């Protein structure tokens, strides 16, 4: 059995139930261009993809005339404005699991494609910041997921070997990022229709409670 020292968590869709929030923000922006996304389209084609890439994809698909930099800036400003006034729900069992692993003296880190100001706004409202020793956001790296830079940066800053860490993700881009960095990755995804797309992960569970039980059984915890 391996000695586990750190858990690295994605944020959107993994710790927080934010996909509908981001879907609504995009539609608010796209309305000016006469474009409306369905939630099914959002989940299939845009969830888990960094904002700049989504902006580029939307411009190309719908022939949006707004310059890329301007569209990204407007979307980021709207997101931050909404995050300061609207709570985003946590995914099931998040607090229970974070408390459990913190009590086991595991290092907890956050690795997200969201910008730092968004993470700070979210954590100010839900209090999650106190759990994490290290937070790596899109602001600290030059390449977002699925590039491995963010996970490589996190492990390097923690000063650990990669076989001492496990990643939690919910989308294929996040899983690709973790695996490209040479890390073990557990997928947490309630939507069973997505499971076939996430088979690159080392393990796949419906929720954090199932994942916690697996780690407790298969890894040496303090």
C-alpha positions in Angstrom: 0.0 0.0 0.0 1.2 3.5 -0.8 1.8 6.3 1.7 -0.4 9.2 0.6 0.6 12.7 1.6 -1.4 15.1 -0.5 -4.7 15.5 -2.3 -5.0 17.9 -5.2 -8.5 19.2 -6.0 -10.1 20.8 -9.1 -12.7 23.4 -8.2 -15.5 23.9 -10.8 -17.7 20.8 -11.0 -15.5 18.9 -8.5 -15.8 20.9 -5.2 -18.4 23.3 -6.3 -21.6 22.9 -8.4 -20.7 25.7 -10.7 -21.5 24.5 -14.2 -25.0 26.0 -14.3 -23.6 29.3 -12.9 -21.0 29.5 -15.7 -23.7 28.5 -18.3 -25.9 31.4 -17.1 -23.0 33.9 -17.2 -22.1 32.9 -20.8 -25.7 33.2 -22.0 -26.0 36.7 -20.4 -23.0 37.7 -22.5 -24.0 35.9 -25.7 -27.5 37.3 -25.7 -26.1 40.5 -27.1 -24.9 38.5 -30.1 -28.2 36.7 -30.5 -26.8 33.4 -29.3 -28.4 31.2 -26.7 -26.7 28.0 -25.5 -28.7 25.0 -24.1 -27.5 23.5 -20.9 -27.0 20.2 -22.6 -24.8 21.9 -25.2 -22.8 23.6 -22.4 -22.1 20.3 -20.6 -21.2 18.5 -23.7 -18.9 21.1 -25.4 -17.8 23.7 -22.9 -17.8 22.4 -19.3 -14.3 21.9 -18.0 -12.6 24.0 -20.7 -10.8 27.2 -19.7 -12.6 30.5 -20.4 -10.2 31.8 -23.1 -10.6 28.6 -25.1 -14.4 28.7 -24.7 -14.4 32.3 -25.9 -12.4 31.4 -29.0 -14.6 28.4 -29.7 -17.8 30.5 -29.4 -16.5 33.3 -31.6 -15.6 30.8 -34.3 -18.8 28.7 -34.1 -21.3 31.6 -34.0 -19.3 34.3 -36.0 -19.3 36.7 -33.0 -17.8 40.0 -34.0 -16.7 41.0 -30.5 -12.8 40.8 -30.3 -11.5 37.8 -28.3 -9.7 39.9 -25.7 -12.9 42.0 -25.1 -15.1 39.0 -24.9 -12.8 37.4 -22.3 -12.6 40.6 -20.3 -16.4 41.1 -20.3 -17.0 37.5 -19.2 -14.4 37.7 -16.4 -15.9 40.9 -15.1 -19.4 39.5 -15.1 -18.3 36.3 -13.4 -16.6 38.2 -10.6 -19.6 40.5 -10.2 -21.9 37.5 -9.9 -19.7 35.5 -7.6 -19.6 38.4 -5.1 -23.4 38.3 -4.7 -24.4 34.7 -5.4 -23.6 31.5 -3.5 -22.4 28.5 -5.5 -23.4 25.3 -3.9 -20.9 22.7 -2.8 -20.9 19.2 -4.4 -22.2 16.4 -2.1 -20.0 15.4 0.9 -17.3 18.0 0.2 -17.1 19.4 3.7 -17.3 15.9 5.3 -14.5 14.7 3.1 -12.3 17.7 3.5 -12.7 17.5 7.3 -11.8 13.8 7.2 -8.7 14.1 5.1 -7.5 17.2 7.0 -7.9 15.3 10.3 -5.7 12.6 8.7 -2.9 15.2 8.3 -3.0 15.1 4.5 -2.0 18.2 2.6 -4.8 19.6 0.6 -4.2 21.8 -2.5 -6.4 23.4 -5.1 -5.5 23.4 -8.8 -8.0 25.2 -11.0 -8.4 26.9 -14.4 -10.3 29.7 -12.8 -8.5 33.0 -12.2 -7.4 33.8 -8.6 -9.8 36.6 -8.1 -12.8 34.3 -8.8 -11.4 31.7 -6.4 -11.0 34.3 -3.7 -14.6 35.6 -4.3 -16.0 32.0 -4.0 -13.9 31.1 -0.9 -14.9 34.4 0.8 -18.5 33.2 0.7 -18.1 29.5 1.4 -15.1 29.4 3.7 -13.2 26.7 1.8 -9.9 28.6 1.8 -9.0 27.4 5.3 -8.6 23.8 4.0 -5.9 24.4 1.4 -2.2 24.8 2.0 -1.6 25.8 -1.6 -3.8 27.2 -4.4 -2.8 27.2 -8.0 -5.1 29.1 -10.4 -5.0 30.1 -14.0 -3.3 33.3 -12.9 -0.2 31.5 -11.8 0.5 29.5 -15.0 1.0 30.2 -18.7 -1.0 27.2 -19.9 -4.3 26.0 -18.5 -5.7 22.5 -18.4 -5.4 20.1 -20.3 -1.8 21.2 -20.2 0.0 19.6 -17.2 1.7 22.9 -16.1 -0.7 23.7 -13.2 -0.3 20.2 -11.6 3.4 20.1 -12.2 3.7 23.6 -10.5 1.6 22.4 -7.6 3.6 19.3 -6.9 6.9 21.2 -7.2 5.7 23.8 -4.8 4.6 21.2 -2.3 8.0 19.5 -2.5 6.5 16.0 -2.8 7.0 13.2 -5.3 4.1 12.5 -7.6 3.4 9.0 -6.3 2.6 10.7 -2.9 -0.3 12.7 -4.5 -3.7 12.0 -5.9 -5.8 14.3 -8.0 -9.6 14.8 -8.0 -11.2 15.9 -11.3 -14.6 15.8 -13.0 -13.9 16.5 -16.7 -11.8 14.9 -19.4 -9.6 18.1 -19.7 -8.8 18.0 -16.0 -8.0 14.3 -16.1 -5.8 14.8 -19.2 -3.9 17.5 -17.3 -3.3 15.3 -14.2 -2.3 12.2 -16.2 0.0 14.3 -18.4 1.7 15.4 -15.2 2.2 11.8 -14.2 -0.3 11.9 -11.4 -2.9 9.4 -10.2 -6.3 10.9 -11.0 -9.7 10.0 -9.5 -12.8 11.3 -11.4 -15.9 12.4 -9.4 -18.9 12.6 -11.7 -22.6 12.2 -10.8 -23.7 12.2 -14.4 -23.3 8.6 -15.4 -23.8 9.6 -19.1 -20.4 11.2 -18.9 -18.6 8.2 -17.4 -17.7 6.7 -20.8 -15.8 9.9 -21.6 -13.8 9.8 -18.3 -12.2 6.4 -18.6 -8.7 7.9 -18.7 -9.0 8.4 -15.0 -7.5 5.8 -12.7 -10.7 5.5 -10.7 -14.2 6.8 -11.3 -16.8 7.4 -8.5 -20.2 9.0 -8.3 -19.4 11.2 -5.3 -16.7 12.0 -2.7 -18.0 9.6 -0.1 -17.3 6.6 -2.5 -13.9 8.1 -3.2 -13.1 8.5 0.5 -14.0 4.9 1.3 -11.8 3.7 -1.6 -8.8 5.7 -0.4 -9.3 4.7 3.2 -9.2 1.0 2.1 -6.3 1.2 -0.4 -3.9 3.8 0.9 -1.9 4.3 4.1 -3.4 7.3 5.9 -1.9 8.8 9.1 
